[in-house]
Amino acid sequence: MKAGDKVLIAESCSHHSQDDDIARVKIPKWLNDKVGGGLMIETSAGRDYPENLEEYKLIVHCGACTLNRREMLLRQAVPAEKGIPMTNFGVLISYLHGVFPRALKPFGIE
């Protein structure tokens, strides 16, 4: 990823954001810190993705606690059909904070 790339942070529920909201404050800051700034980060909340999904280089999805399995599989299939990489909040945070390699070590993956 590089400056100018668009990232979508997608939440499946709609809620009132807090001052230090993870989707609107923390993840955008951590992503920009990782790439040196300049990412264009947008958020979406609720049932549907934005119509311009093809513009995004990455989708970061919440844990989907308000969705059932079928709904989440559909939310994964849409970006996959368009070739857009997708991850979730937990995996991304683990990666950005250097924990991901250690979490994979018990599985023989380094």
Buried (B, 14 or more C-beta within 10 A) or exposed (E): BEEEBBBBBBBBEEEEBEEEBBBBEBBBEBBBEEEEEEBBBBBBBEEEBEEEBEEBBBBBBBEBEBBEEEEBEEBBEBBEEEEBEBBBBEBBBBBBEEEBEEEEEEEEEE
